[in-house]
């Protein structure tokens, strides 16, 4: 949280990207999506953040869409 306060969310995502194994990047995006959907919907600010995370981590768009679809089903209801 201190990193976010001092350097911003982009810095946190960049640091995470550098220390994360390649095979965990889609998983990290899925976790971020799951958190954003905790209330059952994605607000515009959350959508923008998820787009930044997806692009920063290099998760292909088609894979990101599948992850979002699955998380929407998971968090429905």
Phi and psi in radians as a Rosetta constraint file:
Dihedral C 1 N 2 CA 2 C 2 CIRCULARHARMONIC -1.086 0.35
Dihedral N 2 CA 2 C 2 N 3 CIRCULARHARMONIC -0.649 0.35
Dihedral C 2 N 3 CA 3 C 3 CIRCULARHARMONIC -1.097 0.35
Dihedral N 3 CA 3 C 3 N 4 CIRCULARHARMONIC -0.756 0.35
Dihedral C 3 N 4 CA 4 C 4 CIRCULARHARMONIC -1.076 0.35
Dihedral N 4 CA 4 C 4 N 5 CIRCULARHARMONIC -0.779 0.35
Dihedral C 4 N 5 CA 5 C 5 CIRCULARHARMONIC -1.142 0.35
Dihedral N 5 CA 5 C 5 N 6 CIRCULARHARMONIC -0.717 0.35
Dihedral C 5 N 6 CA 6 C 6 CIRCULARHARMONIC -1.460 0.35
Dihedral N 6 CA 6 C 6 N 7 CIRCULARHARMONIC -0.701 0.35
Dihedral C 6 N 7 CA 7 C 7 CIRCULARHARMONIC -2.080 0.35
Dihedral N 7 CA 7 C 7 N 8 CIRCULARHARMONIC -0.237 0.35
Dihedral C 7 N 8 CA 8 C 8 CIRCULARHARMONIC 1.678 0.35
Dihedral N 8 CA 8 C 8 N 9 CIRCULARHARMONIC 2.906 0.35
Dihedral C 8 N 9 CA 9 C 9 CIRCULARHARMONIC -1.149 0.35
Dihedral N 9 CA 9 C 9 N 10 CIRCULARHARMONIC -0.639 0.35
Dihedral C 9 N 10 CA 10 C 10 CIRCULARHARMONIC -1.047 0.35
Dihedral N 10 CA 10 C 10 N 11 CIRCULARHARMONIC -0.688 0.35
Dihedral C 10 N 11 CA 11 C 11 CIRCULARHARMONIC -1.135 0.35
Dihedral N 11 CA 11 C 11 N 12 CIRCULARHARMONIC -0.706 0.35
Dihedral C 11 N 12 CA 12 C 12 CIRCULARHARMONIC -1.104 0.35
Dihedral N 12 CA 12 C 12 N 13 CIRCULARHARMONIC -0.782 0.35
Dihedral C 12 N 13 CA 13 C 13 CIRCULARHARMONIC -1.107 0.35
Dihedral N 13 CA 13 C 13 N 14 CIRCULARHARMONIC -0.728 0.35
Dihedral C 13 N 14 CA 14 C 14 CIRCULARHARMONIC -1.093 0.35
Dihedral N 14 CA 14 C 14 N 15 CIRCULARHARMONIC -0.745 0.35
Dihedral C 14 N 15 CA 15 C 15 CIRCULARHARMONIC -1.124 0.35
Dihedral N 15 CA 15 C 15 N 16 CIRCULARHARMONIC -0.733 0.35
Dihedral C 15 N 16 CA 16 C 16 CIRCULARHARMONIC -1.106 0.35
Dihedral N 16 CA 16 C 16 N 17 CIRCULARHARMONIC -0.724 0.35
Dihedral C 16 N 17 CA 17 C 17 CIRCULARHARMONIC -1.057 0.35
Dihedral N 17 CA 17 C 17 N 18 CIRCULARHARMONIC -0.759 0.35
Dihedral C 17 N 18 CA 18 C 18 CIRCULARHARMONIC -1.161 0.35
Dihedral N 18 CA 18 C 18 N 19 CIRCULARHARMONIC -0.565 0.35
Dihedral C 18 N 19 CA 19 C 19 CIRCULARHARMONIC -1.691 0.35
Dihedral N 19 CA 19 C 19 N 20 CIRCULARHARMONIC -0.032 0.35
Dihedral C 19 N 20 CA 20 C 20 CIRCULARHARMONIC -1.715 0.35
Dihedral N 20 CA 20 C 20 N 21 CIRCULARHARMONIC 2.307 0.35
Dihedral C 20 N 21 CA 21 C 21 CIRCULARHARMONIC -1.082 0.35
Dihedral N 21 CA 21 C 21 N 22 CIRCULARHARMONIC 2.573 0.35
Dihedral C 21 N 22 CA 22 C 22 CIRCULARHARMONIC -0.948 0.35
Dihedral N 22 CA 22 C 22 N 23 CIRCULARHARMONIC -0.710 0.35
Dihedral C 22 N 23 CA 23 C 23 CIRCULARHARMONIC -1.301 0.35
Dihedral N 23 CA 23 C 23 N 24 CIRCULARHARMONIC -0.040 0.35
Dihedral C 23 N 24 CA 24 C 24 CIRCULARHARMONIC -1.813 0.35
Dihedral N 24 CA 24 C 24 N 25 CIRCULARHARMONIC -0.080 0.35
Dihedral C 24 N 25 CA 25 C 25 CIRCULARHARMONIC -1.175 0.35
Dihedral N 25 CA 25 C 25 N 26 CIRCULARHARMONIC -0.729 0.35
Dihedral C 25 N 26 CA 26 C 26 CIRCULARHARMONIC -1.152 0.35
Dihedral N 26 CA 26 C 26 N 27 CIRCULARHARMONIC -0.634 0.35
Dihedral C 26 N 27 CA 27 C 27 CIRCULARHARMONIC -1.119 0.35
Dihedral N 27 CA 27 C 27 N 28 CIRCULARHARMONIC -0.738 0.35
Dihedral C 27 N 28 CA 28 C 28 CIRCULARHARMONIC -1.091 0.35
Dihedral N 28 CA 28 C 28 N 29 CIRCULARHARMONIC -0.694 0.35
Dihedral C 28 N 29 CA 29 C 29 CIRCULARHARMONIC -1.128 0.35
Dihedral N 29 CA 29 C 29 N 30 CIRCULARHARMONIC -0.686 0.35
Dihedral C 29 N 30 CA 30 C 30 CIRCULARHARMONIC -1.097 0.35
Dihedral N 30 CA 30 C 30 N 31 CIRCULARHARMONIC -0.724 0.35
Dihedral C 30 N 31 CA 31 C 31 CIRCULARHARMONIC -1.128 0.35
Dihedral N 31 CA 31 C 31 N 32 CIRCULARHARMONIC -0.768 0.35
Dihedral C 31 N 32 CA 32 C 32 CIRCULARHARMONIC -1.066 0.35
Dihedral N 32 CA 32 C 32 N 33 CIRCULARHARMONIC -0.722 0.35
Dihedral C 32 N 33 CA 33 C 33 CIRCULARHARMONIC -1.128 0.35
Dihedral N 33 CA 33 C 33 N 34 CIRCULARHARMONIC -0.745 0.35
Dihedral C 33 N 34 CA 34 C 34 CIRCULARHARMONIC -1.051 0.35
Dihedral N 34 CA 34 C 34 N 35 CIRCULARHARMONIC -0.748 0.35
Dihedral C 34 N 35 CA 35 C 35 CIRCULARHARMONIC -1.121 0.35
Dihedral N 35 CA 35 C 35 N 36 CIRCULARHARMONIC -0.744 0.35
Dihedral C 35 N 36 CA 36 C 36 CIRCULARHARMONIC -1.109 0.35
Dihedral N 36 CA 36 C 36 N 37 CIRCULARHARMONIC -0.524 0.35
Dihedral C 36 N 37 CA 37 C 37 CIRCULARHARMONIC -1.637 0.35
Dihedral N 37 CA 37 C 37 N 38 CIRCULARHARMONIC 0.186 0.35
Dihedral C 37 N 38 CA 38 C 38 CIRCULARHARMONIC -0.981 0.35
Dihedral N 38 CA 38 C 38 N 39 CIRCULARHARMONIC -0.540 0.35
Dihedral C 38 N 39 CA 39 C 39 CIRCULARHARMONIC -1.675 0.35
Dihedral N 39 CA 39 C 39 N 40 CIRCULARHARMONIC 0.123 0.35
Dihedral C 39 N 40 CA 40 C 40 CIRCULARHARMONIC 1.601 0.35
Dihedral N 40 CA 40 C 40 N 41 CIRCULARHARMONIC -0.043 0.35
Dihedral C 40 N 41 CA 41 C 41 CIRCULARHARMONIC -2.605 0.35
Dihedral N 41 CA 41 C 41 N 42 CIRCULARHARMONIC 2.862 0.35
Dihedral C 41 N 42 CA 42 C 42 CIRCULARHARMONIC -1.964 0.35
Dihedral N 42 CA 42 C 42 N 43 CIRCULARHARMONIC 2.011 0.35
Dihedral C 42 N 43 CA 43 C 43 CIRCULARHARMONIC -1.281 0.35
Dihedral N 43 CA 43 C 43 N 44 CIRCULARHARMONIC 2.822 0.35
Dihedral C 43 N 44 CA 44 C 44 CIRCULARHARMONIC -0.972 0.35
Dihedral N 44 CA 44 C 44 N 45 CIRCULARHARMONIC -0.750 0.35
Dihedral C 44 N 45 CA 45 C 45 CIRCULARHARMONIC -1.098 0.35
Dihedral N 45 CA 45 C 45 N 46 CIRCULARHARMONIC -0.702 0.35
Dihedral C 45 N 46 CA 46 C 46 CIRCULARHARMONIC -1.176 0.35
Dihedral N 46 CA 46 C 46 N 47 CIRCULARHARMONIC -0.680 0.35
Dihedral C 46 N 47 CA 47 C 47 CIRCULARHARMONIC -1.076 0.35
Dihedral N 47 CA 47 C 47 N 48 CIRCULARHARMONIC -0.777 0.35
Dihedral C 47 N 48 CA 48 C 48 CIRCULARHARMONIC -1.102 0.35
Dihedral N 48 CA 48 C 48 N 49 CIRCULARHARMONIC -0.731 0.35
Dihedral C 48 N 49 CA 49 C 49 CIRCULARHARMONIC -1.134 0.35
Dihedral N 49 CA 49 C 49 N 50 CIRCULARHARMONIC -0.754 0.35
Dihedral C 49 N 50 CA 50 C 50 CIRCULARHARMONIC -1.086 0.35
Dihedral N 50 CA 50 C 50 N 51 CIRCULARHARMONIC -0.656 0.35
Dihedral C 50 N 51 CA 51 C 51 CIRCULARHARMONIC -1.095 0.35
Dihedral N 51 CA 51 C 51 N 52 CIRCULARHARMONIC -0.766 0.35
Dihedral C 51 N 52 CA 52 C 52 CIRCULARHARMONIC -1.088 0.35
Dihedral N 52 CA 52 C 52 N 53 CIRCULARHARMONIC -0.767 0.35
Dihedral C 52 N 53 CA 53 C 53 CIRCULARHARMONIC -1.105 0.35
Dihedral N 53 CA 53 C 53 N 54 CIRCULARHARMONIC -0.806 0.35
Dihedral C 53 N 54 CA 54 C 54 CIRCULARHARMONIC -1.031 0.35
Dihedral N 54 CA 54 C 54 N 55 CIRCULARHARMONIC -0.815 0.35
Dihedral C 54 N 55 CA 55 C 55 CIRCULARHARMONIC -1.200 0.35
Dihedral N 55 CA 55 C 55 N 56 CIRCULARHARMONIC -0.743 0.35
Dihedral C 55 N 56 CA 56 C 56 CIRCULARHARMONIC -1.112 0.35
Dihedral N 56 CA 56 C 56 N 57 CIRCULARHARMONIC -0.689 0.35
Dihedral C 56 N 57 CA 57 C 57 CIRCULARHARMONIC -1.404 0.35
Dihedral N 57 CA 57 C 57 N 58 CIRCULARHARMONIC -0.223 0.35
Dihedral C 57 N 58 CA 58 C 58 CIRCULARHARMONIC 1.322 0.35
Dihedral N 58 CA 58 C 58 N 59 CIRCULARHARMONIC 0.491 0.35
Dihedral C 58 N 59 CA 59 C 59 CIRCULARHARMONIC -1.350 0.35
Dihedral N 59 CA 59 C 59 N 60 CIRCULARHARMONIC 2.129 0.35
Dihedral C 59 N 60 CA 60 C 60 CIRCULARHARMONIC -0.990 0.35
Dihedral N 60 CA 60 C 60 N 61 CIRCULARHARMONIC 2.541 0.35
Dihedral C 60 N 61 CA 61 C 61 CIRCULARHARMONIC -1.021 0.35
Dihedral N 61 CA 61 C 61 N 62 CIRCULARHARMONIC -0.719 0.35
Dihedral C 61 N 62 CA 62 C 62 CIRCULARHARMONIC -1.127 0.35
Dihedral N 62 CA 62 C 62 N 63 CIRCULARHARMONIC -0.640 0.35
Dihedral C 62 N 63 CA 63 C 63 CIRCULARHARMONIC -1.213 0.35
Dihedral N 63 CA 63 C 63 N 64 CIRCULARHARMONIC -0.692 0.35
Dihedral C 63 N 64 CA 64 C 64 CIRCULARHARMONIC -1.079 0.35
Dihedral N 64 CA 64 C 64 N 65 CIRCULARHARMONIC -0.722 0.35
Dihedral C 64 N 65 CA 65 C 65 CIRCULARHARMONIC -1.088 0.35
Dihedral N 65 CA 65 C 65 N 66 CIRCULARHARMONIC -0.756 0.35
Dihedral C 65 N 66 CA 66 C 66 CIRCULARHARMONIC -1.080 0.35
Dihedral N 66 CA 66 C 66 N 67 CIRCULARHARMONIC -0.754 0.35
Dihedral C 66 N 67 CA 67 C 67 CIRCULARHARMONIC -1.062 0.35
Dihedral N 67 CA 67 C 67 N 68 CIRCULARHARMONIC -0.798 0.35
Dihedral C 67 N 68 CA 68 C 68 CIRCULARHARMONIC -1.081 0.35
Dihedral N 68 CA 68 C 68 N 69 CIRCULARHARMONIC -0.759 0.35
Dihedral C 68 N 69 CA 69 C 69 CIRCULARHARMONIC -1.052 0.35
Dihedral N 69 CA 69 C 69 N 70 CIRCULARHARMONIC -0.768 0.35
Dihedral C 69 N 70 CA 70 C 70 CIRCULARHARMONIC -1.144 0.35
Dihedral N 70 CA 70 C 70 N 71 CIRCULARHARMONIC -0.738 0.35
Dihedral C 70 N 71 CA 71 C 71 CIRCULARHARMONIC -1.171 0.35
Dihedral N 71 CA 71 C 71 N 72 CIRCULARHARMONIC -0.573 0.35
Dihedral C 71 N 72 CA 72 C 72 CIRCULARHARMONIC -1.101 0.35
Dihedral N 72 CA 72 C 72 N 73 CIRCULARHARMONIC -0.734 0.35
Dihedral C 72 N 73 CA 73 C 73 CIRCULARHARMONIC -1.130 0.35
Dihedral N 73 CA 73 C 73 N 74 CIRCULARHARMONIC -0.785 0.35
Dihedral C 73 N 74 CA 74 C 74 CIRCULARHARMONIC -1.043 0.35
Dihedral N 74 CA 74 C 74 N 75 CIRCULARHARMONIC -0.717 0.35
Dihedral C 74 N 75 CA 75 C 75 CIRCULARHARMONIC -1.639 0.35
Dihedral N 75 CA 75 C 75 N 76 CIRCULARHARMONIC 0.094 0.35
Dihedral C 75 N 76 CA 76 C 76 CIRCULARHARMONIC -1.220 0.35
Dihedral N 76 CA 76 C 76 N 77 CIRCULARHARMONIC 2.490 0.35
